[in-house]
Amino acid sequence: MDDARDAIFAEYEGNNAPPPILNLINPAGWSGVAIPERSWKVKDYIPDRQATLLTGKGAAGKSLVSQQQATCIALGLPFLGVETVQTNALYITCEDDADELHRRQVAICANLGVDIEDLDGKLFLLSLQGEMGNELATFDHDGRMHIAPRYQQVQKACEDHGIGFAVLDNTAHLFTGNENDRHQVASFINLCNRLAIAIDGAVVIVGHPNKAGDSYSGSTAWENQVRSRLFMEIPMDDDGNCPDPDARVMRREKSNYAQRGGDLNFMWFKGSFVLPDAVPEEQKIDTAAIAKASRENDLFMVCLAKATEQKRAVSHVNGINYAPRIFAHMPQAKGVKEMDMRAAMERLLSLGKIELEANLWKGSNRHWKVGIKATNDVRQPPSENGGNACANPAPTPCADPRQPLSQVIENTAPTPRCADPLVLRTEEGEPLTGSPPSSEDWKSNPILNPLAEARRNDAPEPPPWLDEAPPIDETDPYFGGCDEQD
């Protein structure tokens, strides 16, 4: 490699031909000459003889909007209400196949109200998906840029077909240098400017933002070297929610030749982008109202979870623990009013997301607190006796020793069980029947011993239920019964 590099330098140094003379400009020669009007392909957005960088978050629709730009410029039609200058156009993609381009083009033409035949000889599409060697330039180990064959092919195609507008989609495939290397980025942008000058038109480079949320990825040279940079995204509200998933906005993040800003608002409709007024009223969905209701539902559930965590029982009944009023004053509500919380409560109840007058947890008096509970969260806060993992609590043993034995079994069995457990069944699927266990046959009784074999249908009936609980001693946790207040 060292020998090869030395040979290159030797060849360069051995070339004694003088470099070309620099084309200096004498400003005095402009005396009396009319000032040339600035030319655009898309008025105030895409200038001529320059490379424009278009970035945006994933799924915002950068590829679709670029193909639509090329279509409008090819036909001389306004691009989303903005004036364009007609010229033959080329859209190059490295990520979509011809079928996807076909689907997009049909939708674009339908919304523009033109026939696809009208594009004959005016719009050209190129899919490089799956192709190798899509880079427009390469960089050696010294950082010097070398024009690649793909660039030469693109420039030749533009010259052969009179193309004055070209979209390069996208930098991840066409730029193989280090995006954080300022010199390499500047060289690549300059190469794209060279293409714009060669076709006497405009070039749009499609890129991506970075993970940190910046509107472009890599060196600041991406920002500094271009004279126009556009950013496209789905509008979000202050809380990071998307009020309308079909809405889009394109901003002039940088514009040396026009006022910065100038948001261009439009919407996705039937496969392409249109101005909001172009969507028929009967097909418009009040997505803002839907998004508002969804946000209020979410905040109601957040407040409910916080209240449950704090063991604050809230109710649907208008009173001291009225949920909408309490939630509206919680910081988790983020300013949502009481009336909106009330509407959210009704929606969530209708959707089955919450239930009313549900058992929540046991208080210090061992009575259950009732109130609103989320139906998708069956976990209960710990109660005074250790809590219960079931939706319906098991009954507390009573001091009356003549109470049915099943209640005592329910709370003293080694395996935790719910108050309304599934009925034990035989292998044939029939429910078990018979008497309660006794101190003599508990090993064979499936109620006390889940491992016991199910009774045969022809087995004799067991003795009737005992009137008294089984004997207990002082080591039993329920020795002495419950407190009198229970």
DRENDO-1510 file (C-alpha; in Angstrom, 1 decimal, always signed):
<recs>
REC; n; res; u; v; w
REC; 1; MET; +0.0; +0.0; +0.0 .
REC; 2; ASP; +2.8; +2.4; +0.8 .
REC; 3; ASP; +4.4; +1.7; -2.6 .
REC; 4; ALA; +1.1; +2.3; -4.4 .
REC; 5; ARG; +0.7; +5.6; -2.6 .
REC; 6; ASP; +4.3; +6.7; -3.4 .
REC; 7; ALA; +3.6; +5.9; -7.0 .
REC; 8; ILE; +0.5; +8.1; -7.0 .
REC; 9; PHE; +2.4; +11.0; -5.5 .
REC; 10; ALA; +5.3; +10.4; -7.9 .
REC; 11; GLU; +2.9; +10.5; -10.8 .
REC; 12; TYR; +1.3; +13.7; -9.5 .
REC; 13; GLU; +4.6; +15.5; -8.9 .
REC; 14; GLY; +5.9; +14.4; -12.2 .
REC; 15; ASN; +3.1; +16.1; -14.0 .
REC; 16; ASN; +4.6; +19.5; -14.9 .
REC; 17; ALA; +1.4; +20.7; -16.7 .
REC; 18; PRO; +0.4; +24.1; -15.2 .
REC; 19; PRO; -3.0; +24.1; -13.3 .
REC; 20; PRO; -5.9; +25.7; -15.0 .
REC; 21; ILE; -6.2; +29.5; -14.6 .
REC; 22; LEU; -8.7; +30.5; -11.9 .
REC; 23; ASN; -11.8; +32.3; -13.2 .
REC; 24; LEU; -11.7; +35.5; -11.2 .
REC; 25; ILE; -14.7; +37.8; -11.1 .
REC; 26; ASN; -14.2; +41.6; -11.6 .
REC; 27; PRO; -17.3; +43.2; -9.9 .
REC; 28; ALA; -16.8; +46.3; -12.0 .
REC; 29; GLY; -18.0; +44.4; -15.0 .
REC; 30; TRP; -21.4; +44.3; -13.4 .
REC; 31; SER; -21.8; +48.0; -13.8 .
REC; 32; GLY; -25.0; +48.7; -15.7 .
REC; 33; VAL; -26.0; +45.0; -15.8 .
REC; 34; ALA; -29.4; +44.1; -14.5 .
REC; 35; ILE; -29.4; +42.1; -11.3 .
REC; 36; PRO; -30.3; +38.5; -12.1 .
REC; 37; GLU; -33.5; +37.3; -10.4 .
REC; 38; ARG; -33.0; +34.4; -8.1 .
REC; 39; SER; -34.5; +31.2; -9.5 .
REC; 40; TRP; -36.2; +28.4; -7.6 .
REC; 41; LYS; -37.6; +25.0; -8.4 .
REC; 42; VAL; -40.0; +25.3; -5.5 .
REC; 43; LYS; -40.5; +29.0; -4.5 .
REC; 44; ASP; -38.6; +29.9; -1.3 .
REC; 45; TYR; -37.9; +26.2; -0.5 .
REC; 46; ILE; -35.7; +24.6; -3.2 .
REC; 47; PRO; -33.3; +27.1; -4.9 .
REC; 48; ASP; -31.7; +26.4; -8.3 .
REC; 49; ARG; -28.0; +25.5; -8.8 .
REC; 50; GLN; -27.8; +24.4; -5.1 .
REC; 51; ALA; -28.2; +21.1; -3.2 .
REC; 52; THR; -31.0; +21.2; -0.6 .
REC; 53; LEU; -31.0; +18.8; +2.4 .
REC; 54; LEU; -34.3; +17.3; +3.4 .
REC; 55; THR; -34.4; +15.5; +6.7 .
REC; 56; GLY; -37.2; +14.2; +8.9 .
REC; 57; LYS; -38.0; +11.5; +11.4 .
REC; 58; GLY; -38.8; +7.9; +10.3 .
REC; 59; ALA; -42.3; +7.4; +8.8 .
REC; 60; ALA; -42.8; +11.1; +8.3 .
REC; 61; GLY; -43.0; +10.5; +4.6 .
REC; 62; LYS; -39.8; +12.1; +3.2 .
REC; 63; SER; -39.6; +9.7; +0.3 .
REC; 64; LEU; -43.3; +10.2; -0.6 .
REC; 65; VAL; -43.1; +13.9; -0.4 .
REC; 66; SER; -39.9; +13.9; -2.6 .
REC; 67; GLN; -41.5; +11.8; -5.3 .
REC; 68; GLN; -44.5; +14.2; -5.1 .
REC; 69; GLN; -42.1; +17.2; -5.5 .
REC; 70; ALA; -40.6; +15.6; -8.5 .
REC; 71; THR; -44.0; +15.0; -10.0 .
REC; 72; CYS; -45.2; +18.6; -9.5 .
REC; 73; ILE; -42.0; +20.0; -10.9 .
REC; 74; ALA; -42.2; +17.7; -13.9 .
REC; 75; LEU; -45.7; +19.0; -14.7 .
REC; 76; GLY; -45.2; +22.6; -13.6 .
REC; 77; LEU; -48.0; +22.2; -11.0 .
REC; 78; PRO; -47.9; +23.9; -7.5 .
REC; 79; PHE; -46.4; +21.7; -4.8 .
REC; 80; LEU; -48.9; +21.8; -1.9 .
REC; 81; GLY; -49.9; +25.3; -3.0 .
REC; 82; VAL; -46.3; +26.6; -3.6 .
REC; 83; GLU; -45.2; +27.7; -7.0 .
REC; 84; THR; -42.8; +25.5; -9.0 .
REC; 85; VAL; -40.8; +25.9; -12.2 .
REC; 86; GLN; -41.4; +23.2; -14.8 .
REC; 87; THR; -38.4; +21.0; -15.8 .
REC; 88; ASN; -37.8; +17.3; -16.3 .
REC; 89; ALA; -37.3; +15.6; -13.0 .
REC; 90; LEU; -35.6; +12.5; -11.6 .
REC; 91; TYR; -36.3; +10.7; -8.4 .
REC; 92; ILE; -33.7; +8.1; -7.2 .
REC; 93; THR; -34.4; +5.8; -4.3 .
REC; 94; CYS; -32.1; +3.2; -2.7 .
REC; 95; GLU; -34.8; +1.7; -0.4 .
REC; 96; ASP; -38.0; +1.2; -2.4 .
REC; 97; ASP; -38.6; -1.1; -5.3 .
REC; 98; ALA; -40.4; -0.3; -8.6 .
REC; 99; ASP; -43.7; -1.7; -7.3 .
REC; 100; GLU; -43.7; +0.8; -4.4 .
REC; 101; LEU; -42.8; +3.6; -6.8 .
REC; 102; HIS; -45.8; +2.5; -8.9 .
REC; 103; ARG; -48.2; +2.6; -6.1 .
REC; 104; ARG; -47.1; +6.0; -4.9 .
REC; 105; GLN; -47.2; +7.5; -8.4 .
REC; 106; VAL; -50.8; +6.4; -9.0 .
REC; 107; ALA; -51.9; +7.9; -5.7 .
REC; 108; ILE; -50.0; +11.1; -6.4 .
REC; 109; CYS; -51.5; +11.5; -9.8 .
REC; 110; ALA; -55.0; +10.8; -8.5 .
REC; 111; ASN; -54.7; +13.6; -5.9 .
REC; 112; LEU; -53.2; +16.0; -8.4 .
REC; 113; GLY; -56.0; +15.2; -10.9 .
REC; 114; VAL; -53.7; +14.2; -13.7 .
REC; 115; ASP; -53.2; +11.1; -15.8 .
REC; 116; ILE; -50.1; +9.1; -15.4 .
REC; 117; GLU; -49.6; +9.4; -19.2 .
REC; 118; ASP; -49.0; +13.1; -18.7 .
REC; 119; LEU; -45.6; +12.3; -17.2 .
REC; 120; ASP; -44.3; +10.8; -20.4 .
REC; 121; GLY; -40.8; +12.1; -21.0 .
REC; 122; LYS; -41.0; +14.5; -18.0 .
REC; 123; LEU; -40.7; +12.4; -14.9 .
REC; 124; PHE; -38.1; +9.6; -14.5 .
REC; 125; LEU; -37.9; +7.2; -11.5 .
REC; 126; LEU; -34.9; +5.0; -10.6 .
REC; 127; SER; -34.9; +2.2; -8.0 .
REC; 128; LEU; -31.4; +1.2; -6.8 .
REC; 129; GLN; -32.8; -1.1; -4.1 .
REC; 130; GLY; -30.5; -4.1; -3.7 .
REC; 131; GLU; -27.9; -2.7; -6.1 .
REC; 132; MET; -24.2; -2.6; -5.0 .
REC; 133; GLY; -22.0; +0.4; -5.5 .
REC; 134; ASN; -24.6; +3.1; -4.9 .
REC; 135; GLU; -22.1; +5.5; -3.4 .
REC; 136; LEU; -21.6; +8.7; -5.3 .
REC; 137; ALA; -18.0; +9.1; -4.1 .
REC; 138; THR; -15.4; +7.2; -2.0 .
REC; 139; PHE; -12.8; +8.4; +0.4 .
REC; 140; ASP; -9.2; +7.1; +0.8 .
REC; 141; HIS; -7.3; +6.7; +4.0 .
REC; 142; ASP; -6.1; +10.3; +3.7 .
REC; 143; GLY; -9.7; +11.6; +3.5 .
REC; 144; ARG; -9.5; +12.6; -0.2 .
REC; 145; MET; -12.7; +12.1; -2.1 .
REC; 146; HIS; -12.9; +10.2; -5.4 .
REC; 147; ILE; -15.9; +10.4; -7.7 .
REC; 148; ALA; -17.5; +7.0; -8.0 .
REC; 149; PRO; -19.1; +5.5; -11.2 .
REC; 150; ARG; -22.6; +5.9; -9.8 .
REC; 151; TYR; -22.2; +9.7; -9.8 .
REC; 152; GLN; -21.1; +9.7; -13.4 .
REC; 153; GLN; -24.1; +7.5; -14.4 .
REC; 154; VAL; -26.5; +9.9; -12.6 .
REC; 155; GLN; -25.0; +13.0; -14.3 .
REC; 156; LYS; -25.0; +11.3; -17.7 .
REC; 157; ALA; -28.7; +10.3; -17.3 .
REC; 158; CYS; -29.6; +13.9; -16.3 .
REC; 159; GLU; -27.8; +15.3; -19.3 .
REC; 160; ASP; -29.3; +12.8; -21.7 .
REC; 161; HIS; -32.9; +13.4; -20.6 .
REC; 162; GLY; -32.8; +17.2; -20.0 .
REC; 163; ILE; -33.3; +16.7; -16.2 .
REC; 164; GLY; -33.2; +19.9; -14.2 .
REC; 165; PHE; -34.4; +18.5; -10.8 .
REC; 166; ALA; -33.0; +15.4; -9.1 .
REC; 167; VAL; -33.8; +13.8; -5.7 .
REC; 168; LEU; -31.1; +11.6; -4.1 .
REC; 169; ASP; -32.8; +9.3; -1.6 .
REC; 170; ASN; -30.9; +8.8; +0.7 .
REC; 171; THR; -27.5; +9.7; +2.3 .
REC; 172; ALA; -27.2; +6.4; +4.1 .
REC; 173; HIS; -26.6; +4.7; +0.8 .
REC; 174; LEU; -25.2; +7.5; -1.4 .
REC; 175; PHE; -22.7; +8.9; +1.1 .
REC; 176; THR; -20.2; +6.2; +2.5 .
REC; 177; GLY; -17.9; +8.6; +4.2 .
REC; 178; ASN; -17.8; +9.5; +7.9 .
REC; 179; GLU; -20.9; +11.7; +8.6 .
REC; 180; ASN; -19.0; +13.2; +11.6 .
REC; 181; ASP; -16.0; +14.2; +9.4 .
REC; 182; ARG; -16.5; +17.8; +8.5 .
REC; 183; HIS; -14.1; +17.7; +5.5 .
REC; 184; GLN; -15.8; +14.5; +4.0 .
REC; 185; VAL; -19.3; +15.9; +4.5 .
REC; 186; ALA; -18.3; +19.2; +2.9 .
REC; 187; SER; -16.8; +17.4; +0.0 .
REC; 188; PHE; -19.9; +15.3; -0.6 .
REC; 189; ILE; -22.2; +18.4; -0.4 .
REC; 190; ASN; -19.9; +20.2; -2.8 .
REC; 191; LEU; -20.2; +17.2; -5.2 .
REC; 192; CYS; -24.0; +17.5; -5.0 .
REC; 193; ASN; -23.7; +21.2; -5.7 .
REC; 194; ARG; -21.6; +20.3; -8.7 .
REC; 195; LEU; -24.4; +18.1; -10.0 .
REC; 196; ALA; -26.9; +20.9; -9.6 .
REC; 197; ILE; -24.6; +23.2; -11.6 .
REC; 198; ALA; -24.0; +20.6; -14.2 .
REC; 199; ILE; -27.8; +20.2; -14.8 .
REC; 200; ASP; -28.5; +23.9; -14.3 .
REC; 201; GLY; -31.1; +22.9; -11.9 .
REC; 202; ALA; -31.7; +21.8; -8.3 .
REC; 203; VAL; -30.7; +18.7; -6.3 .
REC; 204; VAL; -32.5; +17.5; -3.1 .
REC; 205; ILE; -30.6; +15.2; -0.7 .
REC; 206; VAL; -32.8; +13.1; +1.6 .
REC; 207; GLY; -31.3; +12.4; +5.1 .
REC; 208; HIS; -32.2; +11.2; +8.5 .
REC; 209; PRO; -32.1; +12.9; +12.0 .
REC; 210; ASN; -30.0; +11.4; +14.8 .
REC; 211; LYS; -31.2; +9.5; +17.9 .
REC; 212; ALA; -30.8; +12.5; +20.1 .
REC; 213; GLY; -33.6; +14.3; +18.4 .
REC; 214; ASP; -31.6; +16.8; +16.3 .
REC; 215; SER; -33.0; +17.5; +12.9 .
REC; 216; TYR; -29.9; +16.1; +11.1 .
REC; 217; SER; -27.3; +13.5; +11.9 .
REC; 218; GLY; -23.5; +13.9; +12.0 .
REC; 219; SER; -21.2; +16.9; +11.6 .
REC; 220; THR; -22.4; +20.4; +11.6 .
REC; 221; ALA; -21.1; +20.5; +8.0 .
REC; 222; TRP; -24.5; +19.1; +6.9 .
REC; 223; GLU; -26.0; +22.3; +8.3 .
REC; 224; ASN; -23.3; +24.7; +7.2 .
REC; 225; GLN; -22.5; +23.5; +3.7 .
REC; 226; VAL; -26.0; +23.6; +2.3 .
REC; 227; ARG; -27.8; +26.9; +1.6 .
REC; 228; SER; -31.3; +25.4; +2.1 .
REC; 229; ARG; -32.3; +22.7; +4.6 .
REC; 230; LEU; -35.8; +21.5; +5.1 .
REC; 231; PHE; -37.2; +19.4; +8.0 .
REC; 232; MET; -40.4; +17.4; +7.9 .
REC; 233; GLU; -42.2; +15.8; +10.8 .
REC; 234; ILE; -45.6; +14.9; +12.3 .
REC; 235; PRO; -46.7; +17.7; +14.6 .
REC; 236; MET; -46.8; +17.0; +18.3 .
REC; 237; ASP; -48.4; +18.8; +21.2 .
REC; 238; ASP; -46.6; +20.1; +24.3 .
REC; 239; ASP; -46.9; +16.7; +26.0 .
REC; 240; GLY; -45.4; +14.8; +23.1 .
REC; 241; ASN; -48.7; +13.5; +21.8 .
REC; 242; CYS; -49.7; +13.3; +18.2 .
REC; 243; PRO; -53.0; +15.2; +17.8 .
REC; 244; ASP; -53.5; +14.1; +14.1 .
REC; 245; PRO; -51.5; +11.2; +12.7 .
REC; 246; ASP; -52.2; +12.3; +9.1 .
REC; 247; ALA; -50.9; +15.9; +9.6 .
REC; 248; ARG; -47.4; +16.9; +8.4 .
REC; 249; VAL; -45.4; +20.0; +8.5 .
REC; 250; MET; -42.3; +21.0; +6.5 .
REC; 251; ARG; -40.1; +23.8; +7.9 .
REC; 252; ARG; -37.3; +25.8; +6.5 .
REC; 253; GLU; -34.7; +25.0; +9.1 .
REC; 254; LYS; -32.1; +26.9; +7.1 .
REC; 255; SER; -32.7; +29.2; +4.2 .
REC; 256; ASN; -30.0; +31.6; +3.0 .
REC; 257; TYR; -32.2; +32.9; +0.2 .
REC; 258; ALA; -35.6; +33.1; +1.9 .
REC; 259; GLN; -37.0; +33.9; +5.3 .
REC; 260; ARG; -36.5; +31.1; +7.8 .
REC; 261; GLY; -39.6; +29.3; +9.1 .
REC; 262; GLY; -42.5; +29.4; +6.8 .
REC; 263; ASP; -44.1; +26.2; +7.9 .
REC; 264; LEU; -45.9; +24.3; +5.2 .
REC; 265; ASN; -48.8; +22.3; +6.7 .
REC; 266; PHE; -50.4; +19.5; +4.8 .
REC; 267; MET; -52.0; +16.1; +5.3 .
REC; 268; TRP; -51.7; +12.5; +4.1 .
REC; 269; PHE; -54.8; +11.5; +2.1 .
REC; 270; LYS; -55.4; +8.5; +0.0 .
REC; 271; GLY; -51.7; +7.7; -0.5 .
REC; 272; SER; -50.2; +11.1; -1.0 .
REC; 273; PHE; -50.1; +14.6; +0.5 .
REC; 274; VAL; -52.7; +17.3; +0.1 .
REC; 275; LEU; -53.5; +20.6; +1.7 .
REC; 276; PRO; -56.0; +20.3; +4.6 .
REC; 277; ASP; -58.7; +22.1; +2.6 .
REC; 278; ALA; -58.5; +19.5; -0.1 .
REC; 279; VAL; -59.8; +16.8; +2.2 .
REC; 280; PRO; -63.6; +16.5; +1.8 .
REC; 281; GLU; -65.5; +17.5; +4.9 .
REC; 282; GLU; -67.4; +14.2; +5.0 .
REC; 283; GLN; -64.1; +12.3; +5.1 .
REC; 284; LYS; -62.5; +14.4; +7.7 .
REC; 285; ILE; -62.1; +12.8; +11.1 .
REC; 286; ASP; -62.0; +15.0; +14.2 .
REC; 287; THR; -58.7; +13.5; +15.2 .
REC; 288; ALA; -57.9; +16.4; +17.5 .
REC; 289; ALA; -61.0; +15.6; +19.6 .
REC; 290; ILE; -60.1; +11.9; +19.5 .
REC; 291; ALA; -56.6; +12.6; +20.6 .
REC; 292; LYS; -57.8; +14.9; +23.4 .
REC; 293; ALA; -60.2; +12.2; +24.7 .
REC; 294; SER; -57.5; +9.6; +24.6 .
REC; 295; ARG; -55.1; +11.8; +26.5 .
REC; 296; GLU; -57.8; +12.5; +29.2 .
REC; 297; ASN; -58.5; +8.7; +29.5 .
REC; 298; ASP; -54.8; +8.0; +30.0 .
REC; 299; LEU; -54.4; +10.8; +32.6 .
REC; 300; PHE; -57.5; +9.5; +34.5 .
REC; 301; MET; -55.9; +6.0; +34.7 .
REC; 302; VAL; -52.6; +7.5; +35.8 .
REC; 303; CYS; -54.4; +9.5; +38.6 .
REC; 304; LEU; -56.3; +6.3; +39.5 .
REC; 305; ALA; -53.1; +4.3; +39.8 .
REC; 306; LYS; -51.6; +7.0; +42.0 .
REC; 307; ALA; -54.6; +7.2; +44.2 .
REC; 308; THR; -54.6; +3.5; +44.6 .
REC; 309; GLU; -50.9; +3.5; +45.5 .
REC; 310; GLN; -51.6; +6.1; +48.1 .
REC; 311; LYS; -54.6; +4.1; +49.4 .
REC; 312; ARG; -57.1; +6.9; +48.6 .
REC; 313; ALA; -60.4; +5.3; +47.7 .
REC; 314; VAL; -62.2; +7.4; +45.1 .
REC; 315; SER; -65.8; +7.1; +44.0 .
REC; 316; HIS; -68.1; +7.9; +41.1 .
REC; 317; VAL; -70.7; +9.4; +43.5 .
REC; 318; ASN; -70.5; +13.1; +43.8 .
REC; 319; GLY; -69.2; +13.6; +47.3 .
REC; 320; ILE; -66.0; +14.1; +49.4 .
REC; 321; ASN; -64.1; +11.4; +47.5 .
REC; 322; TYR; -65.5; +12.2; +44.0 .
REC; 323; ALA; -62.9; +10.9; +41.6 .
REC; 324; PRO; -63.1; +13.6; +38.9 .
REC; 325; ARG; -62.8; +16.4; +41.4 .
REC; 326; ILE; -59.9; +14.8; +43.3 .
REC; 327; PHE; -58.1; +13.9; +40.1 .
REC; 328; ALA; -58.4; +17.4; +38.7 .
REC; 329; HIS; -56.3; +18.7; +41.6 .
REC; 330; MET; -53.6; +16.1; +41.3 .
REC; 331; PRO; -50.3; +17.0; +39.6 .
REC; 332; GLN; -50.6; +13.9; +37.5 .
REC; 333; ALA; -53.7; +15.4; +35.8 .
REC; 334; LYS; -51.5; +18.0; +34.0 .
REC; 335; GLY; -54.2; +20.6; +34.1 .
REC; 336; VAL; -57.2; +18.5; +32.9 .
REC; 337; LYS; -60.4; +20.0; +34.3 .
REC; 338; GLU; -63.0; +18.2; +36.5 .
REC; 339; MET; -65.6; +18.1; +33.7 .
REC; 340; ASP; -63.1; +16.4; +31.4 .
REC; 341; MET; -62.2; +13.9; +34.1 .
REC; 342; ARG; -65.9; +13.2; +34.5 .
REC; 343; ALA; -66.2; +12.5; +30.7 .
REC; 344; ALA; -63.1; +10.3; +30.8 .
REC; 345; MET; -64.6; +8.3; +33.7 .
REC; 346; GLU; -67.8; +7.7; +31.7 .
REC; 347; ARG; -65.8; +6.6; +28.6 .
REC; 348; LEU; -63.6; +4.3; +30.6 .
REC; 349; LEU; -66.6; +2.8; +32.3 .
REC; 350; SER; -68.2; +2.2; +29.0 .
REC; 351; LEU; -65.0; +0.6; +27.6 .
REC; 352; GLY; -64.8; -1.7; +30.6 .
REC; 353; LYS; -61.5; -0.2; +31.8 .
REC; 354; ILE; -62.7; +0.6; +35.3 .
REC; 355; GLU; -65.3; -0.9; +37.7 .
REC; 356; LEU; -67.3; +0.9; +40.4 .
REC; 357; GLU; -67.8; +0.0; +44.0 .
REC; 358; ALA; -65.1; -2.6; +43.8 .
REC; 359; ASN; -63.2; -4.0; +46.8 .
REC; 360; LEU; -59.9; -2.2; +47.1 .
REC; 361; TRP; -58.1; -3.0; +50.4 .
REC; 362; LYS; -58.9; -3.6; +54.0 .
REC; 363; GLY; -58.8; -0.8; +56.5 .
REC; 364; SER; -57.6; -0.8; +60.1 .
REC; 365; ASN; -61.0; -2.1; +61.1 .
REC; 366; ARG; -60.7; -5.0; +58.7 .
REC; 367; HIS; -63.6; -3.8; +56.6 .
REC; 368; TRP; -63.1; -3.5; +52.9 .
REC; 369; LYS; -62.7; -0.1; +51.3 .
REC; 370; VAL; -64.7; +0.2; +48.1 .
REC; 371; GLY; -64.3; +2.5; +45.1 .
REC; 372; ILE; -63.2; +2.7; +41.5 .
REC; 373; LYS; -60.7; +0.1; +40.4 .
REC; 374; ALA; -58.9; -0.5; +37.1 .
REC; 375; THR; -60.2; -3.8; +35.6 .
REC; 376; ASN; -56.8; -4.6; +34.0 .
REC; 377; ASP; -55.0; -4.6; +37.3 .
REC; 378; VAL; -56.0; -7.4; +39.6 .
REC; 379; ARG; -53.3; -6.8; +42.0 .
REC; 380; GLN; -54.5; -5.4; +45.4 .
REC; 381; PRO; -52.6; -3.2; +47.8 .
REC; 382; PRO; -51.6; -5.1; +50.9 .
REC; 383; SER; -54.3; -5.2; +53.6 .
REC; 384; GLU; -54.0; -5.5; +57.3 .
REC; 385; ASN; -53.9; -9.3; +57.2 .
REC; 386; GLY; -51.4; -9.6; +54.4 .
REC; 387; GLY; -53.7; -8.9; +51.4 .
REC; 388; ASN; -55.3; -11.2; +49.0 .
REC; 389; ALA; -54.2; -11.8; +45.4 .
REC; 390; CYS; -57.7; -12.5; +44.2 .
REC; 391; ALA; -60.3; -10.1; +42.9 .
REC; 392; ASN; -62.8; -11.3; +45.5 .
REC; 393; PRO; -61.4; -11.6; +49.1 .
REC; 394; ALA; -61.7; -14.7; +51.1 .
REC; 395; PRO; -64.1; -14.5; +54.1 .
REC; 396; THR; -62.5; -14.0; +57.5 .
REC; 397; PRO; -63.0; -16.8; +60.0 .
REC; 398; CYS; -65.6; -16.1; +62.5 .
REC; 399; ALA; -65.6; -16.8; +66.2 .
REC; 400; ASP; -68.6; -19.0; +65.9 .
REC; 401; PRO; -67.2; -22.6; +65.9 .
REC; 402; ARG; -70.4; -23.8; +64.4 .
REC; 403; GLN; -69.9; -21.8; +61.2 .
REC; 404; PRO; -69.5; -24.0; +58.1 .
REC; 405; LEU; -66.1; -25.6; +58.0 .
REC; 406; SER; -65.4; -24.5; +54.5 .
REC; 407; GLN; -64.7; -20.9; +55.7 .
REC; 408; VAL; -62.0; -22.1; +58.1 .
REC; 409; ILE; -60.5; -24.4; +55.5 .
REC; 410; GLU; -60.4; -21.5; +53.0 .
REC; 411; ASN; -58.1; -19.5; +55.3 .
REC; 412; THR; -56.0; -22.2; +56.8 .
REC; 413; ALA; -55.2; -24.5; +54.0 .
REC; 414; PRO; -51.4; -24.6; +53.1 .
REC; 415; THR; -52.1; -23.5; +49.5 .
REC; 416; PRO; -53.5; -19.9; +49.2 .
REC; 417; ARG; -56.9; -19.9; +47.6 .
REC; 418; CYS; -59.5; -17.4; +46.6 .
REC; 419; ALA; -62.9; -17.0; +48.2 .
REC; 420; ASP; -64.6; -18.2; +45.0 .
REC; 421; PRO; -62.1; -20.9; +43.8 .
REC; 422; LEU; -62.8; -23.0; +40.7 .
REC; 423; VAL; -64.8; -26.1; +41.5 .
REC; 424; LEU; -62.7; -29.2; +41.8 .
REC; 425; ARG; -63.4; -31.6; +39.0 .
REC; 426; THR; -62.7; -35.2; +38.3 .
REC; 427; GLU; -60.6; -36.4; +35.4 .
REC; 428; GLU; -63.8; -36.8; +33.4 .
REC; 429; GLY; -64.6; -33.2; +34.0 .
REC; 430; GLU; -67.5; -33.7; +36.4 .
REC; 431; PRO; -67.6; -31.5; +39.5 .
REC; 432; LEU; -66.8; -33.3; +42.8 .
REC; 433; THR; -69.6; -33.8; +45.3 .
REC; 434; GLY; -69.8; -35.1; +48.8 .
REC; 435; SER; -69.3; -34.2; +52.4 .
REC; 436; PRO; -66.6; -32.1; +53.9 .
REC; 437; PRO; -63.5; -33.6; +55.3 .
REC; 438; SER; -63.2; -35.1; +58.7 .
REC; 439; SER; -60.2; -35.7; +60.9 .
REC; 440; GLU; -60.2; -39.4; +59.8 .
REC; 441; ASP; -60.4; -39.2; +56.0 .
REC; 442; TRP; -58.7; -35.9; +55.1 .
REC; 443; LYS; -56.0; -37.7; +53.1 .
REC; 444; SER; -58.5; -39.1; +50.7 .
REC; 445; ASN; -60.7; -36.0; +50.5 .
REC; 446; PRO; -59.9; -33.8; +47.5 .
REC; 447; ILE; -61.1; -30.6; +49.2 .
REC; 448; LEU; -58.3; -30.8; +51.8 .
REC; 449; ASN; -55.8; -32.8; +49.8 .
REC; 450; PRO; -55.6; -31.7; +46.1 .
REC; 451; LEU; -53.4; -34.8; +45.4 .
REC; 452; ALA; -56.1; -37.2; +46.5 .
REC; 453; GLU; -57.7; -39.3; +43.8 .
REC; 454; ALA; -61.2; -38.2; +42.7 .
REC; 455; ARG; -64.0; -40.3; +44.1 .
REC; 456; ARG; -65.5; -42.9; +41.8 .
REC; 457; ASN; -69.1; -42.4; +40.8 .
REC; 458; ASP; -69.9; -45.7; +42.4 .
REC; 459; ALA; -68.3; -44.8; +45.7 .
REC; 460; PRO; -70.6; -44.7; +48.8 .
REC; 461; GLU; -71.8; -41.3; +49.9 .
REC; 462; PRO; -69.5; -39.9; +52.7 .
REC; 463; PRO; -71.0; -39.0; +56.0 .
REC; 464; PRO; -73.0; -35.7; +56.2 .
REC; 465; TRP; -71.3; -32.4; +57.0 .
REC; 466; LEU; -70.1; -32.1; +60.5 .
REC; 467; ASP; -71.9; -29.6; +62.7 .
REC; 468; GLU; -68.7; -28.6; +64.4 .
REC; 469; ALA; -65.3; -27.5; +63.3 .
REC; 470; PRO; -62.4; -30.0; +63.6 .
REC; 471; PRO; -60.4; -29.9; +66.8 .
REC; 472; ILE; -57.8; -27.2; +67.1 .
REC; 473; ASP; -55.1; -26.6; +69.7 .
REC; 474; GLU; -53.2; -23.6; +71.0 .
REC; 475; THR; -50.7; -23.7; +68.1 .
REC; 476; ASP; -53.5; -23.0; +65.5 .
REC; 477; PRO; -53.4; -19.4; +64.3 .
REC; 478; TYR; -57.1; -19.1; +64.8 .
REC; 479; PHE; -57.1; -20.4; +68.4 .
REC; 480; GLY; -59.4; -18.2; +70.4 .
REC; 481; GLY; -61.4; -17.0; +67.3 .
REC; 482; CYS; -61.6; -13.4; +66.0 .
REC; 483; ASP; -61.9; -10.2; +67.8 .
REC; 484; GLU; -65.3; -9.3; +69.0 .
REC; 485; GLN; -65.5; -6.2; +66.7 .
REC; 486; ASP; -65.4; -8.6; +63.7 .
</recs>
